[in-house]
Amino acid sequence: MVLYRAVRRGDTKILAKMLLKRFGDLNRVFAASPARLKEIDGVGDQVVFELKLMEAVAHRMARARVLKKPILSSWDALLEYCQTAMAHRDIEQFRVLYLDRKNVLIGDEAQAEGTVDHVPVYPREIVKRALELNASALILVHNHPSGDPTPSRSDIDMTFQIRDAAELLGIVLHDHLIVGKAREVSFRAEGYL
C-alpha cells in the first residue's frame, strides 16, 4: 500500500517482495539509506520518499509515547522508541535523552554519528548541553549496527567519563542503553551503573 502511492501504474507486490528479500523486514526497509534502496530495480526518488516518510511517521509516533512523560515510569515505551529509531541503522548513532527534575523528557538529541563500529562522543559537550537545557538527569542511548548490544570496553569507559562529569554538576546519569537489532542492553540492569 505504501508503494502504491509511489508507483501508481503497476503491481507493487513484486517490488515489495524484492525490498523485503533484500533487507529482511519492514523495519530494515524503512531504515535503509536512499542509496541502498535505489540499488533495487524499480526504486526511484518517489519510492524512497514514501519509505522515508513512513519511517519518519513511525519515529514520531514512538516518540510521542515518551515525550513530556515521566520516562522512568514509561520504560517500555522508551525502549520501543529507541528500537524504532535506532535498531536498524547502518552506522552508530549516539543520542542523549535529557530529563527534568521530574524525569520528564525535555530533550532528545543525536550527539554524533560514526561508522559501523564507532561513534565519537564528547562528555564535555553532553554535560554542557544538559546545563543549557537545565536538565537534572540523562539517559545515554546508542546503537550497535552489528546487532549485538554487548557493551565494549570503550562503551563502558565513556559511560563512566560522562557519569563522573555529570555528577560533578549535580546531574544524574540514569542509564546507558545500547540498542541491537532484536534487544537492548541497559547498563543499570547489567550492573555497570
MOBEL-V632377 format. One record per helix or strand of 2 or more residues. SS is the DSSP state (~ for helix, > for strand). FROM is the first residue (numbers start at 1). TO is the last residue. Records with the same first field share a line. If there is no record, write none. Layout:
SS = FROM-TO + FROM-TO
This chain:
~ = 2-6 + 13-23 + 26-31 + 34-37 + 45-64 + 71-73 + 75-86 + 123-132 + 153-168 + 187-190
> = 93-99 + 104-113 + 137-143 + 172-179 + 184-186
